[in-house]
Amino acid sequence: MKREIISSIREKEIQLSKLKEHIDKSEVCSDLYNKILIEKAILNKQLDDLKNKSLVNRIKHLLPRQEKLICDYFHR
């Protein structure tokens, strides 16, 4: 799964480098460039999510945070 995402990101980078020259020449190329850029960002997010799916991170998301308020530091 991770290798597939990495290879897809590389493909998107190649496509972006080829389209970069033609962005100003055509609106279609500009739209396609933007679409591929968004797809690459989604793939990068998926890759980050795969890296952060350790057991500790899963548990952290399940437990509610107990944020300290400033009034917690002043006891009456």
Summary of the structure (lengths in Angstrom):
residues: 76
radius of gyration: 21.2
end to end distance: 55.3
largest distance: 69.6
contacts: 146
relative contact order: 0.11
helix: 74%
strand: 0%
